[in-house]
């Protein structure tokens, strides 16, 4: 019984920290790569500004921003404006799968930057965006 009790305490108390550690590890690896590409210190405020900035797009979606699909509240579900696909919240505080896989993060940054900004994001923009998202 004592061993089962200890295991239960471990699962309930320490498991949440494993998720935080994994998220930070992925974020650290990504931002280290972006620094190697020329990014400087991450700025969550600049990430938030970029998140909410409106860019010109092609008709019929002539204006778009990250928040157009993901909302300006990253703890909420979003909906893609073109496809109508429901999007899970990006805030790691409510979505344990957010920012946990490097390939997935890079894939979606590339795809979404191209669609929203009509170009790929710079290393600095990626660093700022990921920092902003990770703090939500």
Backbone torsions as a table, in degrees:
resi	resn	phi	psi	omega
1	UNK	NA	-40.0	-179.6
2	UNK	-62.2	-39.6	-179.6
3	UNK	-67.0	-40.9	178.2
4	UNK	-63.3	-39.9	179.5
5	UNK	-64.1	-43.5	179.1
6	UNK	-63.8	-40.7	178.7
7	UNK	-64.1	-42.4	178.9
8	UNK	-62.2	-43.4	178.2
9	UNK	-62.1	-43.5	178.9
10	UNK	-58.8	-48.1	-178.4
11	UNK	-63.5	-46.2	-176.7
12	UNK	-72.9	-34.5	-174.6
13	UNK	-94.0	-44.1	-172.1
14	UNK	-93.4	-25.2	-177.8
15	UNK	-59.4	-43.6	178.6
16	UNK	-56.4	-33.5	179.0
17	UNK	-70.0	-26.7	176.5
18	UNK	-64.4	-38.7	178.9
19	UNK	-67.2	-43.5	179.7
20	UNK	-61.9	-43.5	179.9
21	UNK	-62.0	-42.8	-179.8
22	UNK	-64.2	-44.0	179.7
23	UNK	-61.6	-46.2	180.0
24	UNK	-64.0	-36.5	179.5
25	UNK	-63.3	-45.8	179.1
26	UNK	-64.3	-47.2	179.0
27	UNK	-59.2	-44.1	179.6
28	UNK	-63.2	-42.2	179.0
29	UNK	-64.3	-44.4	-179.7
30	UNK	-64.7	-48.1	-177.6
31	UNK	-68.1	-30.4	175.2
32	UNK	-64.3	-40.6	176.8
33	UNK	-64.4	-40.0	179.6
34	UNK	-69.8	-33.6	175.0
35	UNK	-63.8	-38.6	177.9
36	UNK	-64.1	-23.8	178.2
37	UNK	-90.7	0.3	175.6
38	UNK	116.4	-3.5	178.6
39	UNK	-68.0	148.0	175.9
40	UNK	-104.2	-160.4	-177.4
41	UNK	-54.0	139.5	179.7
42	UNK	-69.4	143.8	-179.3
43	UNK	-133.5	102.7	-177.8
44	UNK	-61.6	-34.2	179.8
45	UNK	-64.5	-42.5	177.0
46	UNK	-65.9	-36.0	176.3
47	UNK	-62.2	-42.0	178.2
48	UNK	-65.4	-41.2	178.6
49	UNK	-62.9	-43.5	177.5
50	UNK	-64.4	-40.3	179.4
51	UNK	-55.8	-41.8	-174.9
52	UNK	-95.4	-5.8	-178.5
53	UNK	-70.1	139.2	179.0
54	UNK	-94.4	134.6	178.8
55	UNK	-119.3	151.6	177.1
56	UNK	-74.9	137.7	178.1
57	UNK	-127.9	-176.4	178.5
58	UNK	-90.6	149.4	-179.9
59	UNK	-56.5	144.8	4.2
60	UNK	-89.1	4.3	-178.7
61	UNK	-102.4	71.2	-171.1
62	UNK	-74.1	-18.7	174.8
63	UNK	-131.2	134.6	179.1
64	UNK	-148.7	155.6	175.5
65	UNK	-149.7	169.3	176.3
66	UNK	-59.0	-38.9	-177.3
67	UNK	-73.2	-12.4	176.6
68	UNK	-58.6	-39.4	-178.7
69	UNK	-101.9	-42.4	-173.4
70	UNK	-91.7	-3.9	-175.7
71	UNK	69.6	166.8	178.6
72	UNK	-86.5	-1.4	176.0
73	UNK	-114.8	99.6	-173.0
74	UNK	-67.0	-8.9	176.7
75	UNK	-84.8	-8.4	-179.9
76	UNK	-97.9	156.8	172.9
77	UNK	-71.8	152.9	177.5
78	UNK	-119.6	-176.3	179.5
79	UNK	-150.7	124.3	-178.9
80	UNK	-63.0	129.0	-174.5
81	UNK	-68.6	-26.8	-179.3
82	UNK	-90.0	-47.7	-173.5
83	UNK	-92.6	-20.7	-176.3
84	UNK	78.7	2.8	179.9
85	UNK	-63.8	132.5	176.3
86	UNK	-72.3	138.9	-177.9
87	UNK	-116.9	133.4	178.1
88	UNK	-69.9	154.2	177.4
89	UNK	-58.1	144.5	178.5
90	UNK	-89.3	-18.9	-177.8
91	UNK	-63.4	119.0	178.0
92	UNK	-59.3	-23.0	-179.7
93	UNK	-67.7	-21.3	178.2
94	UNK	-120.5	-11.3	179.3
95	UNK	-128.7	100.6	-175.3
96	UNK	-64.9	-13.8	179.8
97	UNK	-92.9	-4.6	-178.8
98	UNK	-74.7	133.5	177.6
99	UNK	60.0	38.6	-178.5
100	UNK	-110.5	-11.5	-177.9
101	UNK	-131.0	118.7	-175.6
102	UNK	-57.1	-50.2	-178.2
103	UNK	-58.9	-41.1	-178.8
104	UNK	-67.3	-43.6	179.2
105	UNK	-61.7	-46.3	-179.0
106	UNK	-64.8	-39.8	178.7
107	UNK	-60.0	-48.6	-175.9
108	UNK	-74.1	-32.8	174.4
109	UNK	-62.3	-46.1	-179.5
110	UNK	-62.2	-50.5	-177.7
111	UNK	-63.8	-47.7	-175.8
112	UNK	-73.2	-34.6	175.6
113	UNK	-64.5	-43.4	179.1
114	UNK	-61.8	-40.9	-177.8
115	UNK	-73.1	-41.5	-174.6
116	UNK	-82.1	-49.5	-175.7
117	UNK	-93.4	-8.8	-175.0
118	UNK	65.9	26.2	176.8
119	UNK	-167.1	168.1	173.7
120	UNK	-75.1	149.5	176.2
121	UNK	-73.1	148.7	174.5
122	UNK	-72.9	166.4	177.1
123	UNK	-59.4	-38.8	179.7
124	UNK	-66.8	-42.9	179.1
125	UNK	-62.4	-41.5	178.1
126	UNK	-62.5	-44.2	179.2
127	UNK	-60.6	-45.9	-179.0
128	UNK	-66.4	-44.1	179.1
129	UNK	-62.2	-47.3	-178.8
130	UNK	-64.5	-36.2	177.5
131	UNK	-65.2	-44.6	177.9
132	UNK	-61.1	-49.1	-179.4
133	UNK	-60.3	-44.0	-175.5
134	UNK	-65.4	-21.7	-178.3
135	UNK	-90.6	1.0	-178.1
136	UNK	-88.4	NA	NA
